[in-house]
Amino acid sequence: MKSVITLMLKDWYVLKKRSGITLFIVLFFAVFAGLQGGFLNTAMCTMMMIMLTLTTFAYDQGDGWEAYVSALPVSRKAVVQSKYLFGLLTVAGSILLVLASTVVFRGFEVAILLNALAVQLLLGLFFLSLNYPLILRFGFEKSRVWYILITFLIMGAGAALTTVASKSAPQNIASVTLIAGILVFSLLVISYFISLRIINRKEFIEI
């Protein structure tokens, strides 16, 4: 567990140094999610936070970190776990930002807060689950088209579902959200084991 925490700290320090603009954009969407609400601002806050975790893959691959860490007394399982836990923390961070912004600008309204929580959690975990194995398998640059496509598909599907949900009965929304949550969590577990299998079969050669 100590190795996992150390690897997560490494990613955090790298992001602090290289991703200041993206962090500003995250705060921008969090503020507007609190001011205006809406699916777009809420979802974009979470998506941009996860994009930060995706860039850590790019930095690792560009700096030759993968080859370096494979020579250290750190298991590949710990490397994968650190990426997934860091991704989950960014999702949680985006949720806290939107919740805080919503409370500040619109007060403590349980329905609004729960809706924002559901949107961020479902979309965030889904986006993370699909992209991590792709980047580990094909590399950050080759996966760029795929995660852009996935982003548009998620945003479009989410907007459509939000429109449908607004016309549905509360009990139906709760049931659909619960089912979606179970499916997304299952996808996350499957994604983790796929990523673990990919990295265990991968050969890292330092250039």
C-alpha positions in Angstrom: 0.0 0.0 0.0 2.9 2.3 0.7 4.1 1.9 -2.9 0.6 2.8 -4.2 0.5 6.0 -2.1 4.0 7.0 -3.2 3.1 6.5 -6.9 -0.1 8.6 -6.4 1.9 11.4 -4.8 4.3 11.3 -7.8 1.3 11.8 -10.1 0.0 14.6 -7.9 3.3 16.5 -7.9 3.6 16.1 -11.7 0.1 17.5 -12.2 0.7 20.5 -9.9 3.8 21.4 -11.9 2.4 20.9 -15.4 -1.4 21.2 -15.4 -2.2 24.5 -13.8 -4.4 25.6 -16.7 -6.5 22.5 -16.6 -7.0 22.9 -12.9 -8.2 26.4 -13.5 -10.7 25.1 -16.1 -11.9 22.5 -13.5 -12.6 25.3 -11.1 -14.4 27.3 -13.8 -16.8 24.5 -14.5 -17.3 23.8 -10.8 -18.3 27.4 -10.2 -20.7 27.5 -13.0 -22.2 24.1 -12.0 -22.9 25.8 -8.6 -24.3 29.0 -10.2 -26.3 27.6 -13.0 -26.5 23.8 -12.5 -27.2 21.8 -15.6 -25.7 18.7 -17.0 -23.0 20.2 -19.1 -21.2 22.2 -16.3 -21.4 19.4 -13.8 -20.2 16.7 -16.3 -17.4 18.8 -17.7 -16.0 19.4 -14.2 -15.7 15.7 -13.7 -14.5 14.9 -17.2 -11.7 17.6 -17.0 -10.6 16.2 -13.6 -10.3 12.7 -15.1 -8.4 14.2 -18.1 -5.8 15.2 -15.6 -5.3 11.5 -14.7 -5.1 10.6 -18.4 -2.3 13.2 -18.8 -0.2 11.4 -16.2 -0.1 8.4 -18.6 1.2 10.8 -21.3 3.9 12.2 -18.9 4.9 8.7 -17.8 5.2 7.4 -21.4 6.9 10.6 -22.7 9.5 10.7 -19.9 10.3 7.0 -19.9 8.9 6.5 -16.5 7.2 3.2 -17.3 10.6 1.6 -18.2 12.2 3.1 -15.1 9.5 2.0 -12.6 9.5 -1.5 -14.0 13.1 -1.8 -12.9 12.2 -0.7 -9.3 11.1 -3.0 -6.5 7.5 -1.9 -7.2 5.0 -4.4 -8.5 3.0 -3.7 -11.7 -0.1 -4.4 -9.7 0.8 -1.4 -7.5 1.3 0.8 -10.6 -2.2 -0.1 -11.9 -3.8 0.3 -8.5 -2.2 3.8 -8.1 -3.7 4.9 -11.4 -7.2 3.7 -10.6 -7.1 5.0 -7.0 -5.8 8.4 -8.2 -8.6 8.4 -10.8 -11.2 7.7 -8.2 -9.8 10.5 -6.0 -10.1 12.9 -8.9 -13.8 11.9 -9.4 -14.3 12.4 -5.6 -12.6 15.8 -5.8 -14.8 17.0 -8.6 -17.9 15.9 -6.7 -16.7 17.8 -3.6 -16.0 20.9 -5.7 -19.5 20.9 -7.3 -21.2 20.1 -4.0 -19.4 23.0 -2.3 -20.1 25.4 -5.2 -23.8 24.4 -5.2 -24.2 24.9 -1.5 -22.4 28.3 -1.7 -24.4 29.7 -4.6 -27.8 27.9 -4.3 -28.0 26.6 -0.8 -28.4 23.1 0.6 -31.0 21.5 -1.7 -30.9 17.7 -1.4 -32.5 16.9 -4.8 -30.0 19.1 -6.7 -27.0 17.8 -4.8 -28.0 14.2 -5.3 -28.6 14.7 -9.0 -25.2 16.3 -9.4 -23.6 13.4 -7.4 -25.2 10.8 -9.6 -24.2 12.5 -12.8 -20.6 12.9 -11.7 -20.2 9.5 -10.2 -21.7 7.5 -13.1 -20.1 9.5 -15.9 -16.7 9.7 -14.1 -16.4 6.0 -13.4 -17.6 5.1 -16.9 -15.1 7.4 -18.6 -12.3 6.2 -16.4 -13.1 2.5 -16.9 -13.1 2.8 -20.7 -10.0 4.9 -21.2 -7.5 3.4 -18.8 -7.2 0.0 -20.6 -7.0 1.7 -24.0 -4.1 4.0 -22.9 -2.2 1.1 -21.3 -2.7 -1.0 -24.4 -2.1 1.5 -27.2 -0.3 4.4 -25.5 -1.6 7.9 -24.8 -1.1 9.4 -28.3 -2.7 6.4 -30.2 -5.7 6.4 -27.8 -6.3 10.2 -28.2 -9.0 9.7 -30.9 -10.7 7.0 -28.8 -11.0 9.1 -25.6 -12.2 12.1 -27.6 -14.8 10.0 -29.2 -15.8 8.5 -25.9 -16.1 12.0 -24.4 -18.6 13.0 -27.1 -20.6 9.8 -26.8 -20.8 10.2 -23.0 -21.8 13.8 -23.2 -24.4 13.1 -25.8 -25.9 10.1 -24.1 -25.8 11.9 -20.7 -27.6 14.9 -22.1 -30.3 12.7 -23.7 -30.8 10.6 -20.5 -31.0 13.8 -18.4 -33.8 15.1 -20.7 -35.7 11.8 -20.3 -35.1 11.7 -16.6 -36.6 15.1 -16.1 -39.9 13.8 -17.5 -39.9 10.6 -15.5 -41.3 9.8 -12.1 -38.8 10.0 -9.1 -39.1 6.3 -8.3 -38.2 5.4 -11.9 -35.2 7.7 -11.8 -34.0 6.1 -8.6 -34.3 2.6 -10.0 -32.5 3.5 -13.2 -29.7 5.3 -11.3 -29.3 2.2 -9.0 -29.1 -0.2 -12.0 -26.7 2.2 -13.8 -24.5 2.4 -10.7 -24.2 -1.4 -10.4 -23.3 -1.7 -14.1 -20.7 1.1 -13.9 -19.1 -0.3 -10.8 -19.0 -3.7 -12.5 -17.4 -2.1 -15.5 -14.8 -0.5 -13.3 -13.8 -3.8 -11.7 -13.6 -5.5 -15.2 -11.5 -2.5 -16.4 -9.1 -2.9 -13.5 -8.4 -6.6 -14.2 -8.0 -5.9 -18.0 -5.5 -3.2 -17.2 -3.7 -5.5 -14.9 -3.5 -8.2 -17.5 -2.2 -5.7 -20.1 0.5 -4.2 -18.0 1.7 -7.7 -16.8 2.2 -8.7 -20.5 3.8 -5.5 -21.5 7.5 -5.1 -22.1 9.0 -1.7 -21.3 12.2 -0.7 -23.2 13.8 2.5 -22.2 14.8 4.6 -25.3 
